[in-house]
């Protein structure tokens, strides 16, 4: 069996909204193109997905566009949502979204895991992952807080 490498990155942000508002937004794959630059298209019902449901994402990489077939592996509303996709290029991808009440809002954490990559990512790849995560988190924060202020009016 070939050697593999575990790769994991975790990023978090404070959002002025309830855990349910945050988790409902990020667990609706149709929202992903709004906040994730690499997501080009989603084929999914336009709602938060439940454990056992599947959806498809077209995702841009340095190698071009790939299709990811996701399965929602776990959902514990309003605190946890986990989806996973098997790929030919980096193996399994696990996206784990958690929410924890903090003050008057929520601490949202997005953890991406590749448990068995064929090789370690370069320092430049890790930097790109971190930069994209910062963009994603800022976009999520902006969208959820904007929706919340619109609903309150």
Secondary structure, DSSP 8 states (H G I E B T S, - for coil): ----EEEEEEEEEEESS-HHHHHHHHT-GGGHHHH-TTEEEEES-SS---TT-EEEEEEEETTEEEEEEEEEEEEETTTEEEEEEEETTTEEEEEEEEEEEETTEEEEEEEEEEEEESS---HHHHHHHHHHHHHHHHHHHHHHHHHHHHHH-
